Amino acid sequence: MLEQNKTLNQISYELIQDKLTMLFESVDAIGNSKYIEDLLNIKINDLRQKTISYQDEIVQLKTIIKEQTKDLDSLRADLREIVAQKEKQLGKAKLFDN
């Protein structure tokens, strides 16, 4: 009888040990999953911040491009005016020479 109790206790101990091991592994897996989730959330937030930063840079670049385009248009107009004045001067010089 004592031997049977000892055997039953041993079996119970092994079952409890197995259950505790499974519980520990489950808790460990949950902890690892939470850690991975936290890392992914950090990466997502970092990417969101970079996206916002890139969008701000795009807006600034568009503004710069608009300003430079406007400056180029102004320079073209000035150049046309200079060419027109030069042609007038050449025309006047031809008339004077004739």
C-alpha positions as CSV (number, residue, x, y, z in Angstrom):
1,M,0.0,0.0,0.0
2,L,2.8,2.4,0.9
3,E,4.5,1.5,-2.4
4,Q,1.3,2.2,-4.3
5,N,0.9,5.6,-2.6
6,K,4.5,6.4,-3.4
7,T,3.9,5.4,-7.0
8,L,0.7,7.5,-7.1
9,N,2.5,10.5,-5.6
10,Q,5.3,10.1,-8.1
11,I,2.8,10.0,-11.0
12,S,0.9,13.0,-9.5
13,Y,4.2,14.9,-9.2
14,E,5.1,14.1,-12.8
15,L,1.7,15.2,-14.0
16,I,1.9,18.4,-12.0
17,Q,5.5,19.0,-13.2
18,D,4.3,18.5,-16.8
19,K,1.4,20.9,-16.3
20,L,3.7,23.5,-14.7
21,T,6.2,23.2,-17.5
22,M,3.4,23.7,-20.1
23,L,2.1,26.7,-18.1
24,F,5.6,28.2,-17.9
25,E,6.1,27.7,-21.7
26,S,2.7,29.3,-22.4
27,V,3.6,32.3,-20.2
28,D,7.0,32.5,-21.9
29,A,5.3,32.4,-25.4
30,I,2.8,35.1,-24.4
31,G,5.7,37.2,-23.0
32,N,7.6,36.8,-26.3
33,S,4.6,37.7,-28.3
34,K,4.0,40.8,-26.3
35,Y,7.7,41.8,-26.7
36,I,7.4,41.3,-30.5
37,E,4.1,43.3,-30.5
38,D,5.8,46.1,-28.6
39,L,8.7,46.1,-31.0
40,L,6.4,46.3,-34.0
41,N,4.4,49.1,-32.5
42,I,7.7,51.0,-31.9
43,K,8.7,50.4,-35.6
44,I,5.2,51.5,-36.8
45,N,5.3,54.7,-34.8
46,D,8.8,55.4,-36.1
47,L,7.7,54.9,-39.7
48,R,4.7,57.1,-39.1
49,Q,7.0,59.9,-37.8
50,K,9.2,59.4,-40.8
51,T,6.2,59.6,-43.1
52,I,5.1,62.9,-41.5
53,S,8.6,64.2,-41.8
54,Y,8.8,63.2,-45.5
55,Q,5.4,64.8,-46.2
56,D,6.7,68.1,-44.6
57,E,9.8,67.9,-46.7
58,I,7.7,67.4,-49.9
59,V,5.6,70.5,-49.0
60,Q,8.8,72.5,-48.5
61,L,10.2,71.2,-51.8
62,K,7.1,72.1,-53.7
63,T,7.2,75.6,-52.3
64,I,10.9,75.9,-53.3
65,I,10.1,74.6,-56.8
66,K,7.2,77.1,-57.2
67,E,9.5,80.0,-56.1
68,Q,12.2,78.9,-58.5
69,T,9.8,78.5,-61.3
70,K,8.4,81.9,-60.7
71,D,12.0,83.3,-60.7
72,L,12.8,81.5,-63.9
73,D,9.6,82.9,-65.5
74,S,10.7,86.4,-64.4
75,L,14.2,85.9,-65.9
76,R,12.7,84.7,-69.2
77,A,10.5,87.8,-69.3
78,D,13.5,90.0,-68.6
79,L,15.5,88.2,-71.3
80,R,12.7,88.6,-73.8
81,E,12.6,92.3,-72.9
82,I,16.4,92.6,-73.3
83,V,16.3,90.8,-76.7
84,A,13.4,93.1,-77.8
85,Q,15.4,96.2,-76.8
86,K,18.5,94.9,-78.6
87,E,16.5,94.3,-81.8
88,K,15.1,97.8,-81.5
89,Q,18.6,99.3,-81.1
90,L,19.8,97.3,-84.0
91,G,16.9,98.5,-86.1
92,K,17.6,102.1,-85.1
93,A,21.3,101.6,-86.0
94,K,20.4,100.2,-89.4
95,L,18.1,103.2,-90.0
96,F,20.8,105.6,-88.9
97,D,23.4,103.9,-91.2
98,N,21.1,104.1,-94.2
